Amino acid sequence: MEGSRDKIVPAEEEESDSLGCSEDNIRERTTVTAIGKVKTFAGLEAVEWTFLIISVINVLVAVGLTINRLVVLENDTPDYTFAIILFINIGFCLFYAVHGVLREREFELYAYIVGIIVVLCYISIDLIVNTRTALKWVRLVAMVLLGFPNMYFGIKVAQGFGYLAFKTVGAAEELHRMYRYAGMYSCLLKFDLQLAVSLAVFVIMNVTDLELHDKVTIGIGIPLQLAWSILGWFAMRRELMILVQIFIPLSLVEPAYLIYRINKVATNWSKNTSDGKDVLAYSFLGAASLAFIVRVLVLITLRFVVNNFGKGLKETVFMLPVTGDQPPLFPRKRNTSKCCGIVLIGPLG
């Protein structure tokens, strides 16, 4: 009996150790932040690392070439304004790649892919309309060689998501559907902000001599758009209809302004396309058209999000219970020893 007992006890201890290691492994792969569960860099799969490495290389090459253009170009040229717009969009692309992987936001990776396409379109328009230089050709070739593999791995990674959603909302199919709509809506808010910032810069023809409407657009338009995006996110997070009722009328401000700007550009078309400004005019019209589409999609997805109010998503995703070693929703002190890697958090998670 003593011999059999000696054999049984180690087996039980081994099973207990195995379960403990499994739980520790899960905790190392994810961490809890003020906005919910987030993957750590230690918990990323090989294909996710491949995507991130290619993305970072892609972004660094694009940033390097764009900075070179900013240094060489005169501040009062349309090309200088165009380079600033590229820089802004590259920054958003980097955010989509890293944040999308760490939070398993499928639609943010799709937004990253669209962002690459948008940057390629900007570069192509610049080549077609303006003078062609060796640096512009290098920038285009680099974006093509790195962009297409980047898009392939982005799709592959996005299709493999599901682990973090399962850890967040469990196996309930209805909660998964609501969680997906919330992710789609959150992503569209960010993409809308990206377009709004780009459009605000597009109207600037000379960064060294800002006109009154340029100052108003940058000084009021961009903060208003940022506030609108945060308001929309809080409306979803807190499931407050009063915020939705404020958010919807404010959604009409940007489209109304774009209609005014498009009419102004069309009325003074010859002036707005002279002296190399045509690349800004054509790009502005393309970005404005995309902004209209995205704004409509934001309102459509908002309808689905509002329909899910009161069905448990807020409590499951945003109001995580404080159990075990999980910190509260807004922790005063983070246990960083359990967090392997950099955790990205922010108001638009």
C-alpha positions as CSV (number, residue, x, y, z in Angstrom):
1,M,0.0,0.0,0.0
2,E,2.8,2.4,0.9
3,G,4.5,1.6,-2.4
4,S,1.3,2.3,-4.4
5,R,0.7,5.5,-2.4
6,D,4.2,6.6,-3.3
7,K,3.4,6.2,-7.0
8,I,0.0,7.9,-6.8
9,V,1.1,11.1,-4.9
10,P,3.8,12.1,-7.4
11,A,1.3,11.5,-10.3
12,E,-1.2,13.9,-8.6
13,E,1.5,16.4,-8.0
14,E,2.7,16.2,-11.6
15,E,-0.9,16.8,-12.8
16,S,-1.2,19.8,-10.4
17,D,2.1,21.2,-11.7
18,S,0.9,20.7,-15.3
19,L,-2.3,22.6,-14.6
20,G,-0.3,25.4,-12.8
21,C,2.1,25.7,-15.7
22,S,-0.9,25.9,-18.1
23,E,-2.5,28.7,-16.1
24,D,0.8,30.5,-15.9
25,N,1.3,30.2,-19.6
26,I,-2.2,31.7,-20.2
27,R,-1.4,34.6,-17.9
28,E,1.9,35.2,-19.7
29,R,0.2,35.3,-23.1
30,T,-2.4,37.9,-21.9
31,T,-2.7,40.7,-19.4
32,V,-5.5,42.8,-18.1
33,T,-5.5,46.5,-18.7
34,A,-8.0,49.3,-18.0
35,I,-9.6,48.6,-21.4
36,G,-9.7,44.8,-21.2
37,K,-7.5,41.8,-22.0
38,V,-4.5,42.4,-24.2
39,K,-2.0,40.0,-25.7
40,T,1.7,40.4,-24.6
41,F,4.6,40.1,-27.0
42,A,5.6,36.9,-25.3
43,G,2.2,35.4,-26.3
44,L,2.4,36.1,-30.0
45,E,2.5,33.3,-32.6
46,A,5.3,33.0,-35.2
47,V,3.1,34.3,-38.0
48,E,2.1,37.4,-35.9
49,W,5.8,38.1,-35.3
50,T,6.5,37.8,-39.0
51,F,3.7,40.3,-39.8
52,L,4.9,42.8,-37.1
53,I,8.6,42.6,-38.3
54,I,7.6,43.2,-41.9
55,S,5.3,46.0,-40.8
56,V,8.0,47.7,-38.8
57,I,10.5,47.4,-41.7
58,N,7.8,48.7,-44.1
59,V,7.0,51.7,-41.8
60,L,10.7,52.5,-41.1
61,V,11.5,52.5,-44.9
62,A,8.5,54.8,-45.6
63,V,9.3,57.1,-42.7
64,G,13.0,57.4,-43.7
65,L,12.1,58.3,-47.3
66,T,9.4,60.7,-46.2
67,I,11.7,62.4,-43.7
68,N,14.3,62.8,-46.5
69,R,11.7,64.5,-48.6
70,L,10.7,66.8,-45.7
71,V,14.4,67.8,-45.3
72,V,15.0,68.4,-49.0
73,L,11.8,70.2,-50.0
74,E,11.0,73.8,-49.4
75,N,8.3,74.4,-46.8
76,D,6.1,76.5,-49.1
77,T,5.7,73.8,-51.8
78,P,2.7,71.4,-52.2
79,D,5.1,68.4,-52.1
80,Y,6.0,69.4,-48.5
81,T,2.4,69.3,-47.5
82,F,2.0,66.0,-49.3
83,A,5.0,64.5,-47.4
84,I,3.3,65.5,-44.1
85,I,0.2,63.7,-45.1
86,L,2.2,60.6,-45.9
87,F,3.9,60.8,-42.6
88,I,0.5,61.0,-40.8
89,N,-0.9,58.0,-42.6
90,I,2.3,56.0,-42.0
91,G,1.9,56.7,-38.2
92,F,-1.7,55.4,-38.2
93,C,-0.6,52.3,-40.1
94,L,1.9,51.5,-37.5
95,F,-0.7,51.9,-34.8
96,Y,-3.1,49.6,-36.6
97,A,-0.5,46.9,-37.0
98,V,0.8,46.8,-33.4
99,H,-2.5,47.5,-31.6
100,G,-4.5,45.2,-34.0
101,V,-2.2,42.2,-33.2
102,L,-2.0,42.8,-29.4
103,R,-5.7,43.2,-29.1
104,E,-6.7,40.8,-31.9
105,R,-8.6,43.5,-33.7
106,E,-9.3,41.9,-37.0
107,F,-10.7,45.0,-38.6
108,E,-7.7,47.1,-37.5
109,L,-5.5,44.8,-39.6
110,Y,-7.9,45.3,-42.5
111,A,-7.7,49.0,-41.9
112,Y,-3.9,48.6,-42.0
113,I,-4.2,46.9,-45.4
114,V,-6.4,49.7,-46.6
115,G,-3.9,52.2,-45.2
116,I,-1.1,50.7,-47.2
117,I,-3.3,50.9,-50.3
118,V,-4.1,54.5,-49.5
119,V,-0.4,55.4,-49.2
120,L,0.3,53.6,-52.4
121,C,-2.4,55.6,-54.1
122,Y,-1.0,58.8,-52.7
123,I,2.5,57.9,-54.0
124,S,1.2,56.9,-57.4
125,I,-0.8,60.1,-57.8
126,D,2.3,62.1,-56.9
127,L,4.3,60.2,-59.5
128,I,1.7,60.6,-62.2
129,V,0.9,64.3,-61.6
130,N,4.2,65.8,-60.4
131,T,7.8,65.6,-61.5
132,R,9.3,62.2,-61.2
133,T,12.5,61.9,-59.2
134,A,14.7,58.9,-58.3
135,L,13.6,59.1,-54.7
136,K,9.9,58.9,-55.6
137,W,10.6,55.8,-57.7
138,V,12.5,54.2,-54.8
139,R,9.7,55.0,-52.4
140,L,7.1,53.4,-54.8
141,V,9.2,50.3,-55.4
142,A,9.9,49.9,-51.7
143,M,6.2,50.2,-50.8
144,V,5.3,47.6,-53.5
145,L,8.0,45.1,-52.5
146,L,7.2,45.3,-48.8
147,G,3.5,46.2,-49.0
148,F,2.1,43.1,-50.8
149,P,3.8,40.6,-48.5
150,N,2.7,42.8,-45.6
151,M,-0.9,42.6,-46.8
152,Y,-0.7,38.9,-47.2
153,F,0.5,38.2,-43.7
154,G,-2.0,40.8,-42.4
155,I,-4.9,38.8,-43.8
156,K,-3.4,35.5,-42.6
157,V,-3.0,36.9,-39.0
158,A,-6.5,38.4,-39.0
159,Q,-8.1,35.1,-40.1
160,G,-6.3,33.3,-37.2
161,F,-7.7,35.6,-34.5
162,G,-10.0,34.2,-31.9
163,Y,-8.0,33.2,-28.8
164,L,-8.3,36.6,-27.1
165,A,-12.0,36.9,-27.9
166,F,-12.6,33.5,-26.3
167,K,-10.6,34.6,-23.2
168,T,-12.7,37.8,-23.1
169,V,-16.3,36.8,-23.8
170,G,-16.1,33.0,-23.5
171,A,-17.8,30.6,-25.9
172,A,-21.2,32.3,-26.1
173,E,-22.0,32.8,-29.9
174,E,-24.2,35.9,-29.2
175,L,-21.5,37.6,-27.2
176,H,-18.9,36.9,-29.9
177,R,-21.2,38.5,-32.5
178,M,-21.7,41.6,-30.3
179,Y,-17.9,41.7,-29.6
180,R,-17.2,41.6,-33.3
181,Y,-19.6,44.5,-34.0
182,A,-18.0,46.6,-31.2
183,G,-14.5,45.9,-32.7
184,M,-15.7,46.9,-36.2
185,Y,-17.2,50.1,-34.9
186,S,-14.1,51.0,-32.9
187,C,-11.9,50.4,-35.9
188,L,-14.1,52.6,-38.1
189,L,-13.9,55.4,-35.6
190,K,-10.0,55.3,-35.8
191,F,-10.0,55.1,-39.6
192,D,-12.4,58.1,-39.7
193,L,-10.1,60.0,-37.5
194,Q,-7.2,59.2,-39.8
195,L,-9.1,60.5,-42.8
196,A,-10.2,63.6,-41.0
197,V,-6.6,64.5,-40.0
198,S,-5.4,63.9,-43.5
199,L,-8.2,66.0,-45.0
200,A,-7.4,68.9,-42.6
201,V,-3.8,68.9,-43.9
202,F,-4.9,68.6,-47.5
203,V,-6.4,72.0,-47.5
204,I,-3.1,73.6,-46.6
205,M,-1.3,74.7,-49.7
206,N,1.5,76.6,-47.9
207,V,2.5,75.5,-44.4
208,T,4.6,78.6,-43.9
209,D,1.7,81.0,-44.6
210,L,-1.5,79.6,-43.1
211,E,-4.7,81.4,-44.1
212,L,-7.5,82.0,-41.7
213,H,-9.6,79.0,-42.9
214,D,-6.5,76.8,-42.5
215,K,-6.0,77.9,-38.9
216,V,-9.7,77.3,-38.2
217,T,-9.6,73.8,-39.8
218,I,-6.5,72.7,-37.8
219,G,-7.2,74.6,-34.6
220,I,-10.9,73.6,-34.3
221,G,-11.6,70.8,-36.8
222,I,-9.0,68.3,-35.6
223,P,-9.8,68.7,-31.9
224,L,-13.5,68.5,-32.7
225,Q,-13.0,65.3,-34.7
226,L,-10.9,63.8,-31.9
227,A,-13.6,64.7,-29.4
228,W,-16.2,63.2,-31.7
229,S,-14.3,59.9,-31.9
230,I,-13.8,59.7,-28.1
231,L,-17.5,60.5,-27.6
232,G,-18.5,57.7,-29.9
233,W,-16.2,55.2,-28.2
234,F,-17.5,56.2,-24.7
235,A,-21.1,55.8,-26.0
236,M,-20.3,52.2,-26.9
237,R,-18.3,51.5,-23.8
238,R,-20.8,52.9,-21.3
239,E,-23.9,52.0,-23.4
240,L,-25.4,55.5,-22.9
241,M,-28.1,56.6,-25.3
242,I,-27.7,60.2,-24.3
243,L,-24.1,60.1,-25.7
244,V,-25.4,58.5,-28.9
245,Q,-28.0,61.2,-29.3
246,I,-25.2,63.8,-29.1
247,F,-22.9,61.8,-31.3
248,I,-25.3,61.4,-34.3
249,P,-25.9,65.1,-34.9
250,L,-22.2,65.9,-34.6
251,S,-21.6,63.2,-37.2
252,L,-23.0,65.6,-39.9
253,V,-20.4,68.3,-39.2
254,E,-17.5,66.8,-41.2
255,P,-19.6,65.8,-44.3
256,A,-21.1,69.3,-44.4
257,Y,-17.6,70.9,-44.3
258,L,-16.4,68.5,-46.9
259,I,-19.2,69.4,-49.3
260,Y,-18.3,73.1,-48.7
261,R,-14.6,72.4,-49.4
262,I,-15.3,70.3,-52.5
263,N,-17.5,73.0,-53.9
264,K,-14.8,75.6,-53.2
265,V,-12.1,73.4,-54.9
266,A,-14.3,72.8,-57.9
267,T,-15.2,76.5,-58.3
268,N,-11.5,77.5,-58.3
269,W,-10.2,74.4,-60.1
270,S,-7.6,76.2,-62.2
271,K,-6.1,78.0,-59.2
272,N,-6.1,74.9,-57.0
273,T,-4.4,72.7,-59.7
274,S,-1.7,75.2,-60.7
275,D,2.0,75.3,-59.5
276,G,2.0,71.6,-58.6
277,K,-1.1,71.8,-56.4
278,D,-3.0,69.3,-58.6
279,V,-1.6,66.3,-56.6
280,L,-3.2,67.8,-53.4
281,A,-6.5,68.5,-55.2
282,Y,-6.9,65.0,-56.7
283,S,-5.8,63.4,-53.4
284,F,-8.2,65.6,-51.5
285,L,-11.1,64.5,-53.7
286,G,-10.2,60.8,-53.3
287,A,-9.8,61.1,-49.5
288,A,-13.1,63.1,-49.2
289,S,-15.0,60.4,-51.1
290,L,-13.6,57.7,-48.9
291,A,-14.4,59.8,-45.8
292,F,-18.1,60.0,-46.9
293,I,-18.2,56.2,-47.2
294,V,-16.5,55.6,-43.8
295,R,-18.8,58.0,-42.0
296,V,-21.8,56.2,-43.4
297,L,-20.3,52.9,-42.2
298,V,-19.7,54.3,-38.8
299,L,-23.4,55.2,-38.4
300,I,-24.5,51.8,-39.8
301,T,-22.3,49.9,-37.3
302,L,-23.4,52.2,-34.5
303,R,-27.0,51.0,-35.2
304,F,-25.8,47.4,-34.6
305,V,-23.9,48.5,-31.5
306,V,-26.9,50.3,-30.0
307,N,-29.1,47.3,-30.6
308,N,-26.7,45.3,-28.4
309,F,-27.0,47.7,-25.4
310,G,-28.1,46.0,-22.2
311,K,-27.3,42.5,-23.4
312,G,-24.2,41.9,-21.3
313,L,-21.3,43.0,-23.5
314,K,-20.5,46.0,-21.3
315,E,-20.2,43.8,-18.2
316,T,-18.2,41.1,-20.0
317,V,-15.7,43.2,-22.0
318,F,-15.4,46.6,-20.3
319,M,-16.5,45.9,-16.7
320,L,-14.2,42.9,-16.0
321,P,-14.8,41.4,-12.5
322,V,-12.0,41.6,-10.0
323,T,-11.2,38.0,-9.3
324,G,-7.9,36.2,-8.5
325,D,-4.9,38.3,-9.5
326,Q,-6.8,40.3,-12.1
327,P,-6.6,44.1,-11.4
328,P,-9.7,46.3,-11.3
329,L,-11.0,48.1,-14.4
330,F,-9.0,51.2,-13.6
331,P,-6.1,49.8,-11.5
332,R,-4.1,52.1,-9.3
333,K,-1.1,49.8,-9.4
334,R,-0.2,47.4,-12.2
335,N,1.5,44.2,-11.5
336,T,4.1,44.5,-14.2
337,S,5.8,41.2,-13.4
338,K,2.9,39.4,-15.0
339,C,3.1,41.5,-18.2
340,C,5.7,40.2,-20.7
341,G,6.1,42.9,-23.3
342,I,4.8,46.4,-23.9
343,V,1.0,46.8,-23.5
344,L,-0.6,49.4,-25.6
345,I,-3.7,51.1,-24.1
346,G,-5.6,54.3,-24.9
347,P,-9.0,55.9,-25.1
348,L,-9.8,54.2,-28.5
349,G,-9.2,50.6,-27.5
